[in-house]
Amino acid sequence: MNSREKIRTIIAGEPADRCGFWLGNPHPDTWPLLHRYFGTSSEEELRLKLGDDMCWINPESSYRHPAGKPIFDKQRTGPELSAPGIFANCDNVKQILDFEWPNPDYLDFTEIIEELKRAKDFYCASGFWCPFFHDVADFFGMENYFLKMYTHPEVVHACTKQIVDFYAEANERFFGAITGLVDGFFFGNDFGTQLDLLISPEMFREFIVPYFRQLIEGARRYNLQIILHSCGAISRILPDILELNVDALHPLQARAVNMNARFLADNFKGKLAFIGGIDTQELLINATPEEVKAEVRRVKEILGPCYVVSPSHEAILPNIPPENIMAMAEAAME
């Protein structure tokens, strides 16, 4: 059973010959440190050395606007989450519709297809990331966004629809062009803080679920497995996520409320596969390699066999010692 077959089996809800392993997507500043420690020179070489089973290839660089514009030109006034966006004072749908939304005709998948072909026996997760929750928040400013869910819901829906319609069409074209090269549709929005949700379950059902369904149904038409990413404490909406027929949940932010391995196993094991859960806030930073191995074994015992060992945040930062990454990989292979 190669890595691709292993992860497909795990995400399908069946035991494989062992739990899977995914290094995640280390921060750009982390790669030089890893290459120096492991004596590698490329991402593929390092993943092979660690026994990685997965790769994530994001096609969003395929958008080539003739004037160099990004997919969504949000025209924000500052970098903060609450900084007002172009729709901060919008109170009518016409302003939304009159905005210059992205044109899917500017997509060119030539380079991404070549990258996908090089994935070989790795399980390949791909598709547009579709962070529409964050995109809408940027267009309004997060506080304005949440307020307008109550004061101007039609405006919020109009903006969300424009964004998701683009992502859905982009995925349709992408998945149609890469048949057989991708195994799972991997997409994400962060709905939780360390303590709870950013919006209520009721608002989640109104402003998120219909658009999730649209994106998921598009991927299902191409027989792709569905992997959903959300950081934070999202246990209160996991029943809603299960109803959407999601196959796997990532990254299991271990120290967020009710996102530890025991709680997830007691309430959701057997209903979806798990990817992540090895704490990046404390454990991987401060523990010894033997302590890391012990924790990986514990989490495997609780969440396995339909479990992929991986960090609780995919962007491994430079403050995590490489020897602890090696320990995590070695325990995953046991």
ChimeraX attribute file (.defattr): number of C-alpha atoms within 10 A of each C-alpha:
attribute: neighborCount
match mode: 1-to-1
recipient: residues
	/A:1	9
	/A:2	10
	/A:3	19
	/A:4	19
	/A:5	15
	/A:6	24
	/A:7	30
	/A:8	19
	/A:9	17
	/A:10	25
	/A:11	26
	/A:12	16
	/A:13	20
	/A:14	15
	/A:15	16
	/A:16	19
	/A:17	10
	/A:18	18
	/A:19	22
	/A:20	30
	/A:21	27
	/A:22	24
	/A:23	25
	/A:24	22
	/A:25	18
	/A:26	16
	/A:27	13
	/A:28	12
	/A:29	11
	/A:30	18
	/A:31	20
	/A:32	14
	/A:33	15
	/A:34	21
	/A:35	16
	/A:36	11
	/A:37	12
	/A:38	15
	/A:39	12
	/A:40	16
	/A:41	13
	/A:42	11
	/A:43	14
	/A:44	14
	/A:45	14
	/A:46	18
	/A:47	18
	/A:48	11
	/A:49	14
	/A:50	20
	/A:51	19
	/A:52	23
	/A:53	23
	/A:54	23
	/A:55	23
	/A:56	20
	/A:57	20
	/A:58	16
	/A:59	22
	/A:60	19
	/A:61	14
	/A:62	18
	/A:63	20
	/A:64	17
	/A:65	15
	/A:66	7
	/A:67	6
	/A:68	8
	/A:69	11
	/A:70	13
	/A:71	21
	/A:72	13
	/A:73	14
	/A:74	17
	/A:75	12
	/A:76	19
	/A:77	13
	/A:78	12
	/A:79	9
	/A:80	11
	/A:81	15
	/A:82	17
	/A:83	18
	/A:84	24
	/A:85	23
	/A:86	17
	/A:87	25
	/A:88	19
	/A:89	12
	/A:90	17
	/A:91	16
	/A:92	14
	/A:93	15
	/A:94	11
	/A:95	13
	/A:96	20
	/A:97	13
	/A:98	8
	/A:99	13
	/A:100	9
	/A:101	15
	/A:102	19
	/A:103	14
	/A:104	18
	/A:105	12
	/A:106	14
	/A:107	19
	/A:108	17
	/A:109	18
	/A:110	10
	/A:111	11
	/A:112	18
	/A:113	16
	/A:114	11
	/A:115	14
	/A:116	22
	/A:117	13
	/A:118	12
	/A:119	18
	/A:120	13
	/A:121	14
	/A:122	24
	/A:123	24
	/A:124	24
	/A:125	22
	/A:126	24
	/A:127	24
	/A:128	22
	/A:129	19
	/A:130	22
	/A:131	16
	/A:132	21
	/A:133	20
	/A:134	17
	/A:135	19
	/A:136	23
	/A:137	24
	/A:138	30
	/A:139	23
	/A:140	27
	/A:141	25
	/A:142	22
	/A:143	15
	/A:144	21
	/A:145	26
	/A:146	19
	/A:147	13
	/A:148	20
	/A:149	17
	/A:150	11
	/A:151	13
	/A:152	16
	/A:153	16
	/A:154	15
	/A:155	22
	/A:156	26
	/A:157	20
	/A:158	16
	/A:159	22
	/A:160	21
	/A:161	17
	/A:162	17
	/A:163	22
	/A:164	20
	/A:165	14
	/A:166	17
	/A:167	24
	/A:168	22
	/A:169	16
	/A:170	24
	/A:171	23
	/A:172	17
	/A:173	16
	/A:174	21
	/A:175	23
	/A:176	12
	/A:177	13
	/A:178	15
	/A:179	12
	/A:180	13
	/A:181	19
	/A:182	23
	/A:183	21
	/A:184	25
	/A:185	26
	/A:186	25
	/A:187	22
	/A:188	20
	/A:189	17
	/A:190	16
	/A:191	20
	/A:192	21
	/A:193	15
	/A:194	16
	/A:195	14
	/A:196	17
	/A:197	18
	/A:198	16
	/A:199	13
	/A:200	12
	/A:201	16
	/A:202	10
	/A:203	14
	/A:204	16
	/A:205	15
	/A:206	13
	/A:207	19
	/A:208	17
	/A:209	16
	/A:210	14
	/A:211	21
	/A:212	21
	/A:213	16
	/A:214	15
	/A:215	23
	/A:216	22
	/A:217	17
	/A:218	18
	/A:219	21
	/A:220	14
	/A:221	11
	/A:222	17
	/A:223	16
	/A:224	23
	/A:225	22
	/A:226	25
	/A:227	23
	/A:228	21
	/A:229	21
	/A:230	18
	/A:231	22
	/A:232	25
	/A:233	25
	/A:234	26
	/A:235	21
	/A:236	14
	/A:237	17
	/A:238	16
	/A:239	13
	/A:240	15
	/A:241	20
	/A:242	15
	/A:243	10
	/A:244	17
	/A:245	16
	/A:246	21
	/A:247	21
	/A:248	26
	/A:249	23
	/A:250	24
	/A:251	26
	/A:252	29
	/A:253	28
	/A:254	25
	/A:255	20
	/A:256	18
	/A:257	17
	/A:258	20
	/A:259	22
	/A:260	18
	/A:261	23
	/A:262	15
	/A:263	15
	/A:264	17
	/A:265	17
	/A:266	11
	/A:267	12
	/A:268	17
	/A:269	20
	/A:270	15
	/A:271	15
	/A:272	21
	/A:273	24
	/A:274	30
	/A:275	27
	/A:276	26
	/A:277	27
	/A:278	27
	/A:279	22
	/A:280	23
	/A:281	15
	/A:282	12
	/A:283	17
	/A:284	26
	/A:285	18
	/A:286	15
	/A:287	15
	/A:288	15
	/A:289	20
	/A:290	13
	/A:291	16
	/A:292	25
	/A:293	21
	/A:294	15
	/A:295	20
	/A:296	23
	/A:297	17
	/A:298	14
	/A:299	19
	/A:300	23
	/A:301	13
	/A:302	17
	/A:303	25
	/A:304	23
	/A:305	21
	/A:306	25
	/A:307	31
	/A:308	30
	/A:309	29
	/A:310	28
	/A:311	29
	/A:312	24
	/A:313	25
	/A:314	19
	/A:315	15
	/A:316	21
	/A:317	17
	/A:318	17
	/A:319	11
	/A:320	19
	/A:321	19
	/A:322	20
	/A:323	16
	/A:324	21
	/A:325	21
	/A:326	20
	/A:327	20
	/A:328	28
	/A:329	24
	/A:330	15
	/A:331	19
	/A:332	23
	/A:333	14
	/A:334	9
